[in-house]
Amino acid sequence: MITPDEFRAALGRFASGVTIFTARDAQGIDHGMTVSAFSSVSLSPPLVLACIARDATLYAVCKDASSFGLSVLSSAQEALSRRFGDEQGNRFDGLPFTRGASGALLLDGAHAHLECTKVAWHEAGDHSICVGEVDRASVGGGEPLLHYRGAYARLR
């Protein structure tokens, strides 16, 4: 049987992009967290997924939200990834952002933005899988921020 360390080491060899997942709670307050477990699911209909840890402070907000936004971070936004990975303080204080047509908060300067309607929520081990249909997307410039072997990386 594989150990958690072996599993983590093997999966660490898979480079992934870094996103900020944003959603509003029932009171209309914005919340956001760093998510690197993100993937496309389907082209038709356009579906994506994000995996949310059950012990994440924003788990309940993500589970209850009917829509969400994703900002795919650019290589210049490593500090934002760290900021939204920290559980302290108001993560949006002083940050420039745009409100999408759906109301989703999208961080300025991102490599890409996606506005999604949640279509499914699946329990899976110590995470849940949030599936969203992409209603709107936009792309920016620059290079993507990557996560590889437990650290941030950039394309060379």
N, C-alpha and C positions, 0 to 999 in steps of 0.2 A: 504494500500500500504506500502511496506517495505521501511524503510529509508536507506540512505547510511551507517549510523553507524550500523544498525541492520544487513545489508548485509555483511559488513566488519567483524563484530563480528562472524557471523555464518561461513563464509568462512575461517576465521582465525583458526577455529578448524580443518581444513584440512591441515595436514603436507605435505609440498612439498619439493622436492629437489631444489637445487640452481644451475643454469647453467650460464656460460658466453657464450653469442651468439656473434660470430665473423663473419665479412663479409668484403669484399674489395669494395671500391667505384670505379667509372669509371676510376680514375687515378691510381688505384692499391694500394691505401693507406688502411691499416688495421684499422678497427673500431671494438669496442666491448662494450657490455653492459651486466649487470646482468639481468637475466630473471628467475623468479621462476614459471611463468605460462607456463609450459612445460609439454607435455604428449606424450605417444605413441598413435598412431592412428590405425595402422594396422600391422599385422605380414607379410601378403603377399598381396601386396608388403610391404616392411618395411617402414612405414611412421611415422613421428613424427610431432608435432606442437609446435610452440612457439607463444605466444601472445605479440604483440608489441604495446605499448601505442602510440596513434597518436601524443601526445605532446612530445614524446621522441626525444632527440637531434639526434639520429641515425635512426629515422623513415624512412627518404628518402633513406638512404643507404640500410637498410633492405628491403625496398620495391623494390628497383631497382636491388638488387643482384640476380644473377642466382644460386648461391650456398652459403653455409654458414657452419660454424663449431660450434659445441657445446662442451664445456668442462663442464662435470658434476663435481661440486666441491666436494672435500673431506673435512672431518671435520677440517682439519688443514688449510683450505683456506678461513676462514671467512674474513680475511683482504682483499683478492682479491675480494670477493663479494662486500664489502664496497667500495673498490677502483673503481670498474667498475660501481657502482651505483652513484658515484660522477660525475658531469658533467665537472669537471675542469681537465686541464692538459692532457698529453699524458699517457693514461692508461697502455700502454705497456712498458714504460721506465724501463729498468733494469730487466724486467721479463724474466725468461727462458721459451721458447716455442719451439714447433716443428711445422714445416710446413707439413701438411698432403699431401697425393698424389694429392689431388684436389687443393692444394695451400692454403687451410684453415689454419688459425693460431689456434693451439691447445695448451693450457697452460699446461706446465709440472707439474706433481704431481697430476693431476686431477684423480678423482675416475673412470671416463670413458670419452671417446672421441667419437664423432659422426661427420662424414663428410656427408653433405647432398646436394642434388640438389633440388632447390625449384621447386615444382610442382603446387602450388596453393597459392593464396593470397586472403583472404576474409575479407571484412569490417564487423566489429561487434561492435557496440556501440562506445565507446571511444578508442577501440583497433582494431588492425587488426590481423588476424590469418595467420601465415606463415606456410605452410605445406611443409615438405621436405621429399624426398625419401632418405633413408640412404644408402649411397654407401659403406661406410667403418665404422667400429666400433672397438674400443679396450677398454679393461678394465684395471684398475690399482688396487692397494690394498687399505687397510684402510677402514674407515667408511665414509658414505656420510654426507655432510653438509645439514641440514634441516632448513626450515623456518616454524615456528609455532607460531600462535597468535602474529604476528608482531615482532617476535624476532628470533634469530638463536637458533637452538636446535641440539642435537646430540643423537644418539641411546645410550641406556644404557643397 
